[in-house]
């Protein structure tokens, strides 16, 4: 499981955008996000770098 710190998530729409971005590359990925802690947990075949890039491209900065 990957755990990423993601800035700028404020609502369910943000979580949906991140989920769509990840699942576009890995349809079987499981995405769990916590708005309060600004954390996204992923079960995916994608690497940390790939996941971070996709989330960043969706408009949400990722920090380690």
PDBQT receptor file of N, H, CA, C and O in Angstrom, charges set to zero:
ATOM      1  N   UNK A   1       0.846  -1.180   0.000  1.00  0.00    +0.000 N 
ATOM      2  CA  UNK A   1       0.000   0.000   0.000  1.00  0.00    +0.000 C 
ATOM      3  C   UNK A   1       0.892   1.243   0.000  1.00  0.00    +0.000 C 
ATOM      4  O   UNK A   1       1.880   1.318   0.731  1.00  0.00    +0.000 OA
ATOM      5  N   UNK A   2       0.525   2.202  -0.824  1.00  0.00    +0.000 N 
ATOM      6  H   UNK A   2      -0.277   2.142  -1.418  1.00  0.00    +0.000 HD
ATOM      7  CA  UNK A   2       1.221   3.487  -0.875  1.00  0.00    +0.000 C 
ATOM      8  C   UNK A   2       0.446   4.504  -0.062  1.00  0.00    +0.000 C 
ATOM      9  O   UNK A   2      -0.784   4.511  -0.084  1.00  0.00    +0.000 OA
ATOM     10  N   UNK A   3       1.148   5.356   0.651  1.00  0.00    +0.000 N 
ATOM     11  H   UNK A   3       2.148   5.351   0.669  1.00  0.00    +0.000 HD
ATOM     12  CA  UNK A   3       0.515   6.432   1.398  1.00  0.00    +0.000 C 
ATOM     13  C   UNK A   3       1.163   7.741   0.965  1.00  0.00    +0.000 C 
ATOM     14  O   UNK A   3       2.374   7.920   1.091  1.00  0.00    +0.000 OA
ATOM     15  N   UNK A   4       0.342   8.652   0.454  1.00  0.00    +0.000 N 
ATOM     16  H   UNK A   4      -0.642   8.507   0.352  1.00  0.00    +0.000 HD
ATOM     17  CA  UNK A   4       0.845   9.920  -0.061  1.00  0.00    +0.000 C 
ATOM     18  C   UNK A   4       0.186  11.090   0.663  1.00  0.00    +0.000 C 
ATOM     19  O   UNK A   4      -1.004  11.045   0.976  1.00  0.00    +0.000 OA
ATOM     20  N   UNK A   5       0.961  12.125   0.922  1.00  0.00    +0.000 N 
ATOM     21  H   UNK A   5       1.927  12.161   0.667  1.00  0.00    +0.000 HD
ATOM     22  CA  UNK A   5       0.431  13.364   1.485  1.00  0.00    +0.000 C 
ATOM     23  C   UNK A   5       0.039  14.236   0.292  1.00  0.00    +0.000 C 
ATOM     24  O   UNK A   5       0.878  14.584  -0.538  1.00  0.00    +0.000 OA
ATOM     25  N   UNK A   6      -1.248  14.581   0.219  1.00  0.00    +0.000 N 
ATOM     26  H   UNK A   6      -1.930  14.298   0.893  1.00  0.00    +0.000 HD
ATOM     27  CA  UNK A   6      -1.773  15.310  -0.937  1.00  0.00    +0.000 C 
ATOM     28  C   UNK A   6      -2.424  16.605  -0.464  1.00  0.00    +0.000 C 
ATOM     29  O   UNK A   6      -3.346  16.581   0.352  1.00  0.00    +0.000 OA
ATOM     30  N   UNK A   7      -1.946  17.725  -0.973  1.00  0.00    +0.000 N 
ATOM     31  H   UNK A   7      -1.197  17.745  -1.636  1.00  0.00    +0.000 HD
ATOM     32  CA  UNK A   7      -2.471  19.036  -0.579  1.00  0.00    +0.000 C 
ATOM     33  C   UNK A   7      -3.653  19.433  -1.444  1.00  0.00    +0.000 C 
ATOM     34  O   UNK A   7      -3.757  19.029  -2.602  1.00  0.00    +0.000 OA
ATOM     35  N   UNK A   8      -4.541  20.230  -0.867  1.00  0.00    +0.000 N 
ATOM     36  H   UNK A   8      -4.456  20.559   0.074  1.00  0.00    +0.000 HD
ATOM     37  CA  UNK A   8      -5.601  20.841  -1.653  1.00  0.00    +0.000 C 
ATOM     38  C   UNK A   8      -6.899  20.073  -1.741  1.00  0.00    +0.000 C 
ATOM     39  O   UNK A   8      -7.840  20.536  -2.385  1.00  0.00    +0.000 OA
ATOM     40  N   UNK A   9      -6.980  18.908  -1.110  1.00  0.00    +0.000 N 
ATOM     41  H   UNK A   9      -6.215  18.531  -0.587  1.00  0.00    +0.000 HD
ATOM     42  CA  UNK A   9      -8.241  18.155  -1.142  1.00  0.00    +0.000 C 
ATOM     43  C   UNK A   9      -9.213  18.813  -0.163  1.00  0.00    +0.000 C 
ATOM     44  O   UNK A   9      -8.890  18.996   1.011  1.00  0.00    +0.000 OA
ATOM     45  N   UNK A  10     -10.411  19.169  -0.653  1.00  0.00    +0.000 N 
ATOM     46  H   UNK A  10     -10.673  19.020  -1.606  1.00  0.00    +0.000 HD
ATOM     47  CA  UNK A  10     -11.376  19.843   0.208  1.00  0.00    +0.000 C 
ATOM     48  C   UNK A  10     -12.759  19.183   0.220  1.00  0.00    +0.000 C 
ATOM     49  O   UNK A  10     -13.589  19.503   1.071  1.00  0.00    +0.000 OA
ATOM     50  N   UNK A  11     -13.009  18.263  -0.722  1.00  0.00    +0.000 N 
ATOM     51  H   UNK A  11     -12.334  18.003  -1.414  1.00  0.00    +0.000 HD
ATOM     52  CA  UNK A  11     -14.358  17.696  -0.803  1.00  0.00    +0.000 C 
ATOM     53  C   UNK A  11     -14.339  16.356  -1.532  1.00  0.00    +0.000 C 
ATOM     54  O   UNK A  11     -13.301  15.892  -2.002  1.00  0.00    +0.000 OA
ATOM     55  N   UNK A  12     -15.506  15.762  -1.607  1.00  0.00    +0.000 N 
ATOM     56  H   UNK A  12     -16.350  16.139  -1.225  1.00  0.00    +0.000 HD
ATOM     57  CA  UNK A  12     -15.648  14.497  -2.308  1.00  0.00    +0.000 C 
ATOM     58  C   UNK A  12     -15.286  14.586  -3.782  1.00  0.00    +0.000 C 
ATOM     59  O   UNK A  12     -14.813  13.615  -4.371  1.00  0.00    +0.000 OA
ATOM     60  N   UNK A  13     -15.508  15.748  -4.374  1.00  0.00    +0.000 N 
ATOM     61  H   UNK A  13     -15.892  16.538  -3.895  1.00  0.00    +0.000 HD
ATOM     62  CA  UNK A  13     -15.140  15.936  -5.777  1.00  0.00    +0.000 C 
ATOM     63  C   UNK A  13     -13.645  15.809  -5.992  1.00  0.00    +0.000 C 
ATOM     64  O   UNK A  13     -13.194  15.282  -7.009  1.00  0.00    +0.000 OA
ATOM     65  N   UNK A  14     -12.880  16.295  -5.027  1.00  0.00    +0.000 N 
ATOM     66  H   UNK A  14     -13.245  16.723  -4.200  1.00  0.00    +0.000 HD
ATOM     67  CA  UNK A  14     -11.418  16.176  -5.097  1.00  0.00    +0.000 C 
ATOM     68  C   UNK A  14     -11.010  14.703  -5.048  1.00  0.00    +0.000 C 
ATOM     69  O   UNK A  14     -10.165  14.250  -5.821  1.00  0.00    +0.000 OA
ATOM     70  N   UNK A  15     -11.621  13.976  -4.133  1.00  0.00    +0.000 N 
ATOM     71  H   UNK A  15     -12.307  14.344  -3.505  1.00  0.00    +0.000 HD
ATOM     72  CA  UNK A  15     -11.324  12.550  -4.005  1.00  0.00    +0.000 C 
ATOM     73  C   UNK A  15     -11.702  11.815  -5.288  1.00  0.00    +0.000 C 
ATOM     74  O   UNK A  15     -10.964  10.943  -5.746  1.00  0.00    +0.000 OA
ATOM     75  N   UNK A  16     -12.850  12.165  -5.868  1.00  0.00    +0.000 N 
ATOM     76  H   UNK A  16     -13.449  12.874  -5.496  1.00  0.00    +0.000 HD
ATOM     77  CA  UNK A  16     -13.270  11.535  -7.126  1.00  0.00    +0.000 C 
ATOM     78  C   UNK A  16     -12.287  11.815  -8.254  1.00  0.00    +0.000 C 
ATOM     79  O   UNK A  16     -12.000  10.928  -9.058  1.00  0.00    +0.000 OA
ATOM     80  N   UNK A  17     -11.772  13.034  -8.321  1.00  0.00    +0.000 N 
ATOM     81  H   UNK A  17     -12.005  13.754  -7.668  1.00  0.00    +0.000 HD
ATOM     82  CA  UNK A  17     -10.802  13.393  -9.372  1.00  0.00    +0.000 C 
ATOM     83  C   UNK A  17      -9.523  12.573  -9.220  1.00  0.00    +0.000 C 
ATOM     84  O   UNK A  17      -8.971  12.092 -10.210  1.00  0.00    +0.000 OA
ATOM     85  N   UNK A  18      -9.057  12.417  -7.998  1.00  0.00    +0.000 N 
ATOM     86  H   UNK A  18      -9.506  12.808  -7.194  1.00  0.00    +0.000 HD
ATOM     87  CA  UNK A  18      -7.852  11.623  -7.741  1.00  0.00    +0.000 C 
ATOM     88  C   UNK A  18      -8.111  10.157  -8.069  1.00  0.00    +0.000 C 
ATOM     89  O   UNK A  18      -7.277   9.501  -8.694  1.00  0.00    +0.000 OA
ATOM     90  N   UNK A  19      -9.252   9.647  -7.654  1.00  0.00    +0.000 N 
ATOM     91  H   UNK A  19      -9.930  10.179  -7.147  1.00  0.00    +0.000 HD
ATOM     92  CA  UNK A  19      -9.601   8.254  -7.932  1.00  0.00    +0.000 C 
ATOM     93  C   UNK A  19      -9.660   7.999  -9.438  1.00  0.00    +0.000 C 
ATOM     94  O   UNK A  19      -9.123   7.003  -9.923  1.00  0.00    +0.000 OA
ATOM     95  N   UNK A  20     -10.311   8.895 -10.173  1.00  0.00    +0.000 N 
ATOM     96  H   UNK A  20     -10.747   9.704  -9.779  1.00  0.00    +0.000 HD
ATOM     97  CA  UNK A  20     -10.390   8.739 -11.640  1.00  0.00    +0.000 C 
ATOM     98  C   UNK A  20      -9.001   8.761 -12.277  1.00  0.00    +0.000 C 
ATOM     99  O   UNK A  20      -8.724   7.978 -13.185  1.00  0.00    +0.000 OA
ATOM    100  N   UNK A  21      -8.132   9.651 -11.808  1.00  0.00    +0.000 N 
ATOM    101  H   UNK A  21      -8.357  10.287 -11.070  1.00  0.00    +0.000 HD
ATOM    102  CA  UNK A  21      -6.784   9.755 -12.378  1.00  0.00    +0.000 C 
ATOM    103  C   UNK A  21      -6.003   8.460 -12.176  1.00  0.00    +0.000 C 
ATOM    104  O   UNK A  21      -5.335   7.985 -13.094  1.00  0.00    +0.000 OA
ATOM    105  N   UNK A  22      -6.088   7.893 -10.980  1.00  0.00    +0.000 N 
ATOM    106  H   UNK A  22      -6.631   8.278 -10.235  1.00  0.00    +0.000 HD
ATOM    107  CA  UNK A  22      -5.370   6.646 -10.698  1.00  0.00    +0.000 C 
ATOM    108  C   UNK A  22      -5.998   5.478 -11.447  1.00  0.00    +0.000 C 
ATOM    109  O   UNK A  22      -5.290   4.684 -12.067  1.00  0.00    +0.000 OA
ATOM    110  N   UNK A  23      -7.320   5.367 -11.395  1.00  0.00    +0.000 N 
ATOM    111  H   UNK A  23      -7.896   6.011 -10.892  1.00  0.00    +0.000 HD
ATOM    112  CA  UNK A  23      -7.985   4.220 -12.018  1.00  0.00    +0.000 C 
ATOM    113  C   UNK A  23      -7.964   4.276 -13.545  1.00  0.00    +0.000 C 
ATOM    114  O   UNK A  23      -8.244   3.268 -14.193  1.00  0.00    +0.000 OA
ATOM    115  N   UNK A  24      -7.644   5.416 -14.128  1.00  0.00    +0.000 N 
ATOM    116  H   UNK A  24      -7.417   6.236 -13.601  1.00  0.00    +0.000 HD
ATOM    117  CA  UNK A  24      -7.482   5.487 -15.583  1.00  0.00    +0.000 C 
ATOM    118  C   UNK A  24      -6.270   4.673 -16.025  1.00  0.00    +0.000 C 
ATOM    119  O   UNK A  24      -6.237   4.141 -17.135  1.00  0.00    +0.000 OA
ATOM    120  N   UNK A  25      -5.268   4.580 -15.139  1.00  0.00    +0.000 N 
ATOM    121  H   UNK A  25      -5.294   5.011 -14.237  1.00  0.00    +0.000 HD
ATOM    122  CA  UNK A  25      -4.057   3.814 -15.448  1.00  0.00    +0.000 C 
ATOM    123  C   UNK A  25      -4.069   2.423 -14.819  1.00  0.00    +0.000 C 
ATOM    124  O   UNK A  25      -3.444   1.499 -15.338  1.00  0.00    +0.000 OA
ATOM    125  N   UNK A  26      -4.778   2.276 -13.705  1.00  0.00    +0.000 N 
ATOM    126  H   UNK A  26      -5.285   3.027 -13.283  1.00  0.00    +0.000 HD
ATOM    127  CA  UNK A  26      -4.897   0.989 -13.017  1.00  0.00    +0.000 C 
ATOM    128  C   UNK A  26      -6.345   0.816 -12.558  1.00  0.00    +0.000 C 
ATOM    129  O   UNK A  26      -6.691   1.182 -11.434  1.00  0.00    +0.000 OA
ATOM    130  N   UNK A  27      -7.193   0.257 -13.431  1.00  0.00    +0.000 N 
ATOM    131  H   UNK A  27      -6.912  -0.039 -14.344  1.00  0.00    +0.000 HD
ATOM    132  CA  UNK A  27      -8.624   0.141 -13.116  1.00  0.00    +0.000 C 
ATOM    133  C   UNK A  27      -8.928  -0.641 -11.836  1.00  0.00    +0.000 C 
ATOM    134  O   UNK A  27      -9.995  -0.460 -11.249  1.00  0.00    +0.000 OA
ATOM    135  N   UNK A  28      -8.025  -1.493 -11.400  1.00  0.00    +0.000 N 
ATOM    136  H   UNK A  28      -7.158  -1.641 -11.876  1.00  0.00    +0.000 HD
ATOM    137  CA  UNK A  28      -8.243  -2.296 -10.198  1.00  0.00    +0.000 C 
ATOM    138  C   UNK A  28      -7.773  -1.592  -8.922  1.00  0.00    +0.000 C 
ATOM    139  O   UNK A  28      -7.933  -2.131  -7.827  1.00  0.00    +0.000 OA
ATOM    140  N   UNK A  29      -7.201  -0.405  -9.051  1.00  0.00    +0.000 N 
ATOM    141  H   UNK A  29      -7.071   0.033  -9.941  1.00  0.00    +0.000 HD
ATOM    142  CA  UNK A  29      -6.661   0.309  -7.890  1.00  0.00    +0.000 C 
ATOM    143  C   UNK A  29      -7.751   0.638  -6.879  1.00  0.00    +0.000 C 
ATOM    144  O   UNK A  29      -8.887   0.948  -7.236  1.00  0.00    +0.000 OA
ATOM    145  N   UNK A  30      -7.375   0.561  -5.615  1.00  0.00    +0.000 N 
ATOM    146  H   UNK A  30      -6.452   0.309  -5.325  1.00  0.00    +0.000 HD
ATOM    147  CA  UNK A  30      -8.243   0.961  -4.514  1.00  0.00    +0.000 C 
ATOM    148  C   UNK A  30      -7.693   2.265  -3.954  1.00  0.00    +0.000 C 
ATOM    149  O   UNK A  30      -6.510   2.352  -3.624  1.00  0.00    +0.000 OA
ATOM    150  N   UNK A  31      -8.542   3.272  -3.845  1.00  0.00    +0.000 N 
ATOM    151  H   UNK A  31      -9.503   3.201  -4.112  1.00  0.00    +0.000 HD
ATOM    152  CA  UNK A  31      -8.129   4.598  -3.388  1.00  0.00    +0.000 C 
ATOM    153  C   UNK A  31      -8.936   4.963  -2.144  1.00  0.00    +0.000 C 
ATOM    154  O   UNK A  31     -10.166   4.914  -2.153  1.00  0.00    +0.000 OA
ATOM    155  N   UNK A  32      -8.234   5.325  -1.087  1.00  0.00    +0.000 N 
ATOM    156  H   UNK A  32      -7.235   5.364  -1.080  1.00  0.00    +0.000 HD
ATOM    157  CA  UNK A  32      -8.870   5.803   0.133  1.00  0.00    +0.000 C 
ATOM    158  C   UNK A  32      -8.232   7.130   0.488  1.00  0.00    +0.000 C 
ATOM    159  O   UNK A  32      -7.008   7.233   0.563  1.00  0.00    +0.000 OA
ATOM    160  N   UNK A  33      -9.049   8.142   0.707  1.00  0.00    +0.000 N 
ATOM    161  H   UNK A  33     -10.043   8.058   0.647  1.00  0.00    +0.000 HD
ATOM    162  CA  UNK A  33      -8.528   9.473   1.019  1.00  0.00    +0.000 C 
ATOM    163  C   UNK A  33      -9.130   9.975   2.323  1.00  0.00    +0.000 C 
ATOM    164  O   UNK A  33     -10.285   9.693   2.642  1.00  0.00    +0.000 OA
ATOM    165  N   UNK A  34      -8.327  10.720   3.065  1.00  0.00    +0.000 N 
ATOM    166  H   UNK A  34      -7.389  10.949   2.806  1.00  0.00    +0.000 HD
ATOM    167  CA  UNK A  34      -8.766  11.336   4.314  1.00  0.00    +0.000 C 
ATOM    168  C   UNK A  34      -8.551  12.842   4.177  1.00  0.00    +0.000 C 
ATOM    169  O   UNK A  34      -7.418  13.322   4.171  1.00  0.00    +0.000 OA
ATOM    170  N   UNK A  35      -9.661  13.578   4.065  1.00  0.00    +0.000 N 
ATOM    171  H   UNK A  35     -10.582  13.188   4.069  1.00  0.00    +0.000 HD
ATOM    172  CA  UNK A  35      -9.564  15.026   3.881  1.00  0.00    +0.000 C 
ATOM    173  C   UNK A  35      -8.901  15.706   5.075  1.00  0.00    +0.000 C 
ATOM    174  O   UNK A  35      -8.115  16.637   4.896  1.00  0.00    +0.000 OA
ATOM    175  N   UNK A  36      -9.207  15.255   6.281  1.00  0.00    +0.000 N 
ATOM    176  H   UNK A  36      -9.845  14.499   6.426  1.00  0.00    +0.000 HD
ATOM    177  CA  UNK A  36      -8.677  15.900   7.489  1.00  0.00    +0.000 C 
ATOM    178  C   UNK A  36      -7.156  15.824   7.558  1.00  0.00    +0.000 C 
ATOM    179  O   UNK A  36      -6.499  16.802   7.914  1.00  0.00    +0.000 OA
ATOM    180  N   UNK A  37      -6.597  14.670   7.221  1.00  0.00    +0.000 N 
ATOM    181  H   UNK A  37      -7.130  13.874   6.932  1.00  0.00    +0.000 HD
ATOM    182  CA  UNK A  37      -5.137  14.506   7.285  1.00  0.00    +0.000 C 
ATOM    183  C   UNK A  37      -4.455  14.768   5.946  1.00  0.00    +0.000 C 
ATOM    184  O   UNK A  37      -3.228  14.747   5.851  1.00  0.00    +0.000 OA
ATOM    185  N   UNK A  38      -5.273  15.020   4.894  1.00  0.00    +0.000 N 
ATOM    186  H   UNK A  38      -6.270  15.037   4.971  1.00  0.00    +0.000 HD
ATOM    187  CA  UNK A  38      -4.736  15.258   3.550  1.00  0.00    +0.000 C 
ATOM    188  C   UNK A  38      -3.856  14.089   3.087  1.00  0.00    +0.000 C 
ATOM    189  O   UNK A  38      -2.782  14.285   2.518  1.00  0.00    +0.000 OA
ATOM    190  N   UNK A  39      -4.343  12.867   3.347  1.00  0.00    +0.000 N 
ATOM    191  H   UNK A  39      -5.215  12.708   3.809  1.00  0.00    +0.000 HD
ATOM    192  CA  UNK A  39      -3.613  11.655   3.008  1.00  0.00    +0.000 C 
ATOM    193  C   UNK A  39      -4.422  10.804   2.040  1.00  0.00    +0.000 C 
ATOM    194  O   UNK A  39      -5.640  10.675   2.170  1.00  0.00    +0.000 OA
ATOM    195  N   UNK A  40      -3.721  10.224   1.060  1.00  0.00    +0.000 N 
ATOM    196  H   UNK A  40      -2.732  10.329   0.954  1.00  0.00    +0.000 HD
ATOM    197  CA  UNK A  40      -4.334   9.277   0.129  1.00  0.00    +0.000 C 
ATOM    198  C   UNK A  40      -3.582   7.962   0.254  1.00  0.00    +0.000 C 
ATOM    199  O   UNK A  40      -2.358   7.921   0.131  1.00  0.00    +0.000 OA
ATOM    200  N   UNK A  41      -4.324   6.886   0.499  1.00  0.00    +0.000 N 
ATOM    201  H   UNK A  41      -5.318   6.919   0.600  1.00  0.00    +0.000 HD
ATOM    202  CA  UNK A  41      -3.755   5.545   0.554  1.00  0.00    +0.000 C 
ATOM    203  C   UNK A  41      -4.201   4.791  -0.685  1.00  0.00    +0.000 C 
ATOM    204  O   UNK A  41      -5.378   4.794  -1.046  1.00  0.00    +0.000 OA
ATOM    205  N   UNK A  42      -3.238   4.144  -1.330  1.00  0.00    +0.000 N 
ATOM    206  H   UNK A  42      -2.282   4.142  -1.037  1.00  0.00    +0.000 HD
ATOM    207  CA  UNK A  42      -3.498   3.450  -2.589  1.00  0.00    +0.000 C 
ATOM    208  C   UNK A  42      -3.060   2.000  -2.521  1.00  0.00    +0.000 C 
ATOM    209  O   UNK A  42      -1.987   1.689  -2.004  1.00  0.00    +0.000 OA
ATOM    210  N   UNK A  43      -3.886   1.123  -3.039  1.00  0.00    +0.000 N 
ATOM    211  H   UNK A  43      -4.758   1.376  -3.459  1.00  0.00    +0.000 HD
ATOM    212  CA  UNK A  43      -3.483  -0.244  -3.345  1.00  0.00    +0.000 C 
ATOM    213  C   UNK A  43      -3.510  -0.314  -4.861  1.00  0.00    +0.000 C 
ATOM    214  O   UNK A  43      -4.575  -0.376  -5.475  1.00  0.00    +0.000 OA
ATOM    215  N   UNK A  44      -2.323  -0.302  -5.455  1.00  0.00    +0.000 N 
ATOM    216  H   UNK A  44      -1.458  -0.252  -4.956  1.00  0.00    +0.000 HD
ATOM    217  CA  UNK A  44      -2.210  -0.190  -6.904  1.00  0.00    +0.000 C 
ATOM    218  C   UNK A  44      -0.947  -0.879  -7.399  1.00  0.00    +0.000 C 
ATOM    219  O   UNK A  44       0.001  -1.093  -6.643  1.00  0.00    +0.000 OA
ATOM    220  N   UNK A  45      -0.953  -1.217  -8.667  1.00  0.00    +0.000 N 
ATOM    221  H   UNK A  45      -1.723  -1.044  -9.282  1.00  0.00    +0.000 HD
ATOM    222  CA  UNK A  45       0.248  -1.777  -9.290  1.00  0.00    +0.000 C 
ATOM    223  C   UNK A  45       1.182  -0.668  -9.765  1.00  0.00    +0.000 C 
ATOM    224  O   UNK A  45       2.298  -0.945 -10.205  1.00  0.00    +0.000 OA
ATOM    225  N   UNK A  46       0.740   0.580  -9.680  1.00  0.00    +0.000 N 
ATOM    226  H   UNK A  46      -0.167   0.806  -9.322  1.00  0.00    +0.000 HD
ATOM    227  CA  UNK A  46       1.564   1.714 -10.084  1.00  0.00    +0.000 C 
ATOM    228  C   UNK A  46       2.638   1.996  -9.040  1.00  0.00    +0.000 C 
ATOM    229  O   UNK A  46       2.459   1.703  -7.858  1.00  0.00    +0.000 OA
ATOM    230  N   UNK A  47       3.744   2.561  -9.481  1.00  0.00    +0.000 N 
ATOM    231  H   UNK A  47       3.890   2.799 -10.441  1.00  0.00    +0.000 HD
ATOM    232  CA  UNK A  47       4.807   2.944  -8.550  1.00  0.00    +0.000 C 
ATOM    233  C   UNK A  47       4.419   4.226  -7.812  1.00  0.00    +0.000 C 
ATOM    234  O   UNK A  47       3.459   4.903  -8.182  1.00  0.00    +0.000 OA
ATOM    235  N   UNK A  48       5.171   4.544  -6.776  1.00  0.00    +0.000 N 
ATOM    236  H   UNK A  48       5.951   3.995  -6.476  1.00  0.00    +0.000 HD
ATOM    237  CA  UNK A  48       4.944   5.780  -6.037  1.00  0.00    +0.000 C 
ATOM    238  C   UNK A  48       5.111   6.971  -6.983  1.00  0.00    +0.000 C 
ATOM    239  O   UNK A  48       4.313   7.908  -6.943  1.00  0.00    +0.000 OA
ATOM    240  N   UNK A  49       6.134   6.941  -7.826  1.00  0.00    +0.000 N 
ATOM    241  H   UNK A  49       6.782   6.180  -7.858  1.00  0.00    +0.000 HD
ATOM    242  CA  UNK A  49       6.389   8.051  -8.757  1.00  0.00    +0.000 C 
ATOM    243  C   UNK A  49       5.242   8.207  -9.746  1.00  0.00    +0.000 C 
ATOM    244  O   UNK A  49       4.790   9.323 -10.004  1.00  0.00    +0.000 OA
ATOM    245  N   UNK A  50       4.767   7.088 -10.303  1.00  0.00    +0.000 N 
ATOM    246  H   UNK A  50       5.134   6.182 -10.093  1.00  0.00    +0.000 HD
ATOM    247  CA  UNK A  50       3.659   7.145 -11.251  1.00  0.00    +0.000 C 
ATOM    248  C   UNK A  50       2.402   7.690 -10.587  1.00  0.00    +0.000 C 
ATOM    249  O   UNK A  50       1.717   8.543 -11.151  1.00  0.00    +0.000 OA
ATOM    250  N   UNK A  51       2.100   7.202  -9.401  1.00  0.00    +0.000 N 
ATOM    251  H   UNK A  51       2.656   6.508  -8.942  1.00  0.00    +0.000 HD
ATOM    252  CA  UNK A  51       0.911   7.649  -8.676  1.00  0.00    +0.000 C 
ATOM    253  C   UNK A  51       0.999   9.131  -8.354  1.00  0.00    +0.000 C 
ATOM    254  O   UNK A  51       0.033   9.871  -8.536  1.00  0.00    +0.000 OA
ATOM    255  N   UNK A  52       2.165   9.564  -7.874  1.00  0.00    +0.000 N 
ATOM    256  H   UNK A  52       2.950   8.963  -7.726  1.00  0.00    +0.000 HD
ATOM    257  CA  UNK A  52       2.366  10.975  -7.542  1.00  0.00    +0.000 C 
ATOM    258  C   UNK A  52       2.174  11.861  -8.761  1.00  0.00    +0.000 C 
ATOM    259  O   UNK A  52       1.549  12.919  -8.679  1.00  0.00    +0.000 OA
ATOM    260  N   UNK A  53       2.714  11.426  -9.887  1.00  0.00    +0.000 N 
ATOM    261  H   UNK A  53       3.221  10.567  -9.953  1.00  0.00    +0.000 HD
ATOM    262  CA  UNK A  53       2.596  12.209 -11.116  1.00  0.00    +0.000 C 
ATOM    263  C   UNK A  53       1.142  12.334 -11.561  1.00  0.00    +0.000 C 
ATOM    264  O   UNK A  53       0.706  13.414 -11.959  1.00  0.00    +0.000 OA
ATOM    265  N   UNK A  54       0.394  11.242 -11.496  1.00  0.00    +0.000 N 
ATOM    266  H   UNK A  54       0.748  10.365 -11.173  1.00  0.00    +0.000 HD
ATOM    267  CA  UNK A  54      -1.014  11.270 -11.902  1.00  0.00    +0.000 C 
ATOM    268  C   UNK A  54      -1.834  12.186 -11.001  1.00  0.00    +0.000 C 
ATOM    269  O   UNK A  54      -2.684  12.937 -11.479  1.00  0.00    +0.000 OA
ATOM    270  N   UNK A  55      -1.580  12.122  -9.702  1.00  0.00    +0.000 N 
ATOM    271  H   UNK A  55      -0.890  11.511  -9.313  1.00  0.00    +0.000 HD
ATOM    272  CA  UNK A  55      -2.326  12.977  -8.760  1.00  0.00    +0.000 C 
ATOM    273  C   UNK A  55      -1.963  14.447  -8.972  1.00  0.00    +0.000 C 
ATOM    274  O   UNK A  55      -2.830  15.320  -8.924  1.00  0.00    +0.000 OA
ATOM    275  N   UNK A  56      -0.681  14.713  -9.205  1.00  0.00    +0.000 N 
ATOM    276  H   UNK A  56       0.023  14.003  -9.243  1.00  0.00    +0.000 HD
ATOM    277  CA  UNK A  56      -0.240  16.083  -9.478  1.00  0.00    +0.000 C 
ATOM    278  C   UNK A  56      -0.876  16.609 -10.760  1.00  0.00    +0.000 C 
ATOM    279  O   UNK A  56      -1.322  17.755 -10.806  1.00  0.00    +0.000 OA
ATOM    280  N   UNK A  57      -0.919  15.782 -11.798  1.00  0.00    +0.000 N 
ATOM    281  H   UNK A  57      -0.557  14.851 -11.761  1.00  0.00    +0.000 HD
ATOM    282  CA  UNK A  57      -1.535  16.168 -13.060  1.00  0.00    +0.000 C 
ATOM    283  C   UNK A  57      -3.037  16.444 -12.880  1.00  0.00    +0.000 C 
ATOM    284  O   UNK A  57      -3.617  17.237 -13.622  1.00  0.00    +0.000 OA
ATOM    285  N   UNK A  58      -3.655  15.794 -11.903  1.00  0.00    +0.000 N 
ATOM    286  H   UNK A  58      -3.184  15.150 -11.300  1.00  0.00    +0.000 HD
ATOM    287  CA  UNK A  58      -5.088  16.022 -11.617  1.00  0.00    +0.000 C 
ATOM    288  C   UNK A  58      -5.292  17.329 -10.846  1.00  0.00    +0.000 C 
ATOM    289  O   UNK A  58      -6.427  17.745 -10.615  1.00  0.00    +0.000 OA
ATOM    290  N   UNK A  59      -4.186  17.978 -10.449  1.00  0.00    +0.000 N 
ATOM    291  H   UNK A  59      -3.264  17.640 -10.637  1.00  0.00    +0.000 HD
ATOM    292  CA  UNK A  59      -4.282  19.282  -9.808  1.00  0.00    +0.000 C 
ATOM    293  C   UNK A  59      -4.045  19.305  -8.317  1.00  0.00    +0.000 C 
ATOM    294  O   UNK A  59      -4.366  20.286  -7.646  1.00  0.00    +0.000 OA
ATOM    295  N   UNK A  60      -3.478  18.217  -7.789  1.00  0.00    +0.000 N 
ATOM    296  H   UNK A  60      -3.218  17.420  -8.334  1.00  0.00    +0.000 HD
ATOM    297  CA  UNK A  60      -3.255  18.128  -6.339  1.00  0.00    +0.000 C 
ATOM    298  C   UNK A  60      -1.795  17.842  -6.048  1.00  0.00    +0.000 C 
ATOM    299  O   UNK A  60      -1.311  16.749  -6.343  1.00  0.00    +0.000 OA
ATOM    300  N   UNK A  61      -1.081  18.804  -5.472  1.00  0.00    +0.000 N 
ATOM    301  H   UNK A  61      -1.474  19.691  -5.232  1.00  0.00    +0.000 HD
ATOM    302  CA  UNK A  61       0.347  18.608  -5.182  1.00  0.00    +0.000 C 
ATOM    303  C   UNK A  61       0.566  17.474  -4.187  1.00  0.00    +0.000 C 
ATOM    304  O   UNK A  61      -0.167  17.337  -3.208  1.00  0.00    +0.000 OA
ATOM    305  N   UNK A  62       1.590  16.662  -4.456  1.00  0.00    +0.000 N 
ATOM    306  H   UNK A  62       2.186  16.773  -5.251  1.00  0.00    +0.000 HD
ATOM    307  CA  UNK A  62       1.939  15.535  -3.599  1.00  0.00    +0.000 C 
ATOM    308  C   UNK A  62       3.275  15.825  -2.938  1.00  0.00    +0.000 C 
ATOM    309  O   UNK A  62       4.226  16.257  -3.591  1.00  0.00    +0.000 OA
ATOM    310  N   UNK A  63       3.335  15.583  -1.631  1.00  0.00    +0.000 N 
ATOM    311  H   UNK A  63       2.563  15.232  -1.101  1.00  0.00    +0.000 HD
ATOM    312  CA  UNK A  63       4.598  15.696  -0.904  1.00  0.00    +0.000 C 
ATOM    313  C   UNK A  63       4.850  14.394  -0.176  1.00  0.00    +0.000 C 
ATOM    314  O   UNK A  63       3.908  13.674   0.156  1.00  0.00    +0.000 OA
ATOM    315  N   UNK A  64       6.085  14.092   0.070  1.00  0.00    +0.000 N 
ATOM    316  H   UNK A  64       6.850  14.677  -0.200  1.00  0.00    +0.000 HD
ATOM    317  CA  UNK A  64       6.429  12.824   0.728  1.00  0.00    +0.000 C 
ATOM    318  C   UNK A  64       6.450  12.968   2.221  1.00  0.00    +0.000 C 
ATOM    319  O   UNK A  64       6.720  12.000   2.932  1.00  0.00    +0.000 OA
TER     320      UNK A  64
